[in-house]
Amino acid sequence: DSAAHICYILFVSLPVLIVFVIGYPFIIIVLVWRSIHRHGWMDEKTMFRYAVFVSGYGRDHWYWEAVVCARKVLLSMISVFLGRYGPELQFFFASLLLVSSMIMQIDSRPFANKQLNTIETAGVGILFLSLYNGMFFFWNLLDQDGLNTLAWITISINIYYAFWVLGAVCEDMLHRHP
């Protein structure tokens, strides 16, 4: 509540939030939408300029990168701004966000191919599982051996997922460039 802290919020945090967290994704969505409507979905201009934002997504879900960005921003905001209210509230809101994200992902299937949809759905699921398992550590619900086992299971699942994604990327590259 000090003057320096309020100045920091007004002159650093708020402009960064407005320009980068909200403004940048909004402007990108508007520019991509405009380019798609002017030049078409698979036009060279659209794909060259905005490939980072639309590659991999289906024609009807060109905006999905903004949904992913919003999920990441909201998770960050939950961890930062709800920290003072305790981990239980953070866990509740983060779980709600992740389950909602997974339902939207499964329902929309925004990616152009099945493998990308599976990878994204599994990633959100593993994120939820890691969050859920973390609460066992916070509340000390298991003895030390149980917590160690749970930690190794959680780490193993995350490592397996990372190798699975890496393998999928390498397989895709080999198919494109034999």
HELIX and SHEET records of a PDB file:
HELIX    1   1 ALA A    3  TYR A    8  1                                   6    
HELIX    2   2 ILE A    9  SER A   13  3                                   5    
HELIX    3   3 LEU A   14  VAL A   16  1                                   3    
HELIX    4   4 LEU A   17  GLY A   23  3                                   7    
HELIX    5   5 TYR A   24  HIS A   39  1                                  16    
HELIX    6   6 GLU A   44  VAL A   54  1                                  11    
HELIX    7   7 ARG A   59  HIS A   61  5                                   3    
HELIX    8   8 TRP A   64  PHE A   81  1                                  18    
HELIX    9   9 GLY A   83  TYR A   85  5                                   3    
HELIX   10  10 PRO A   87  SER A  108  1                                  22    
HELIX   11  11 LYS A  114  PHE A  138  1                                  25    
HELIX   12  12 GLN A  144  ARG A  176  1                                  33    
END                                                                             
